[in-house]
């Protein structure tokens, strides 16, 4: 064996001894410990309190305290509520399943939720004159007067109170309950300002641009408001919110209606004719608004279709002969047969 072979053999032996030492050293080390960091991260993840439906909620039915519950979730849905008091009394637009978070987008909002039971939102045209010099604000209470000019069906020009103490839901761009509702310009009518601020200018322009007002109108009065809007001129008269005086319609004859009650109604049905929704369905003729109207002869008021104001009696027409309406040009009269 030559010297080169001896050298290579020595190197291999030394490498083998070195590898054996490394293997012994690695085998003698203690096993590594498992890190608990992931568990700590899981314990510190953020949780959110969210209001959810305790059972299926029906669309259009106000939410009660028993309908909801507060749960903790790892996510916070957009528009969700964290307090039960913020949801109670709200009305779902669609049915909400059990355990589903309640969000703002699923609840009714806008002018509709500002209406009381039996009220309807009706828009009427306004300008600076009919709107009390554009001093009407959303949330105010007004009296609605109307004027009829002499014409084919009206013997004389007349004006009277149409609706009393109705609330203004919106006036122009201002809506009740919003930041712009009831806002004051901060400038008196005769006060001189050389350079009004941007907020003052914006408020003044908003009031001047008002062309419609939305009124919270009892459903029984919607017909008269629509007739007056189409055939006369309306004027809004501002009133103090604490002034609760209103006229008593029972002191005046009831207006004629388009549809009269049937003759064979039961007593309960006769009383039902007095309900606001049924009065609105019965409709109203133009002569129901105007006094001494040319077309008023022979027509019977709505109250005569039911028992007297005490609620007793039978429906109008049960013991009266039939009539036929005869029209001669612009003249109308009812003839019994």
ABEGO torsion letter per residue (X at the ends): XBAAAAAAAAAAAAAAAAAAAAAAAAAABBBBBBBAAAAAAAAABBBBBBBBBABBBBBGBBBBAAABBBBBBABBBBGBBABAAAABGBBBABBBBBGBBBBAAABBBEAAAABBBGBBBBBBBBBAAAAGGGABBBGBBBBBBBBBBBBAABABBBBBBABBGBBBABBEABBBGBAABGBBAGBBAABBBABBBAAAAAAAAAAAABABBBBBBBAAAAAAAAAAAAABBBBBBBBBAABABBBBAAABBBBBBABBBBAABBAAAAAAAABAAAAAAAEBBAAAABBGBAAABGBBBAAAABBBAAGBEBBBGAABBBBBBBBBEABBBBBBX
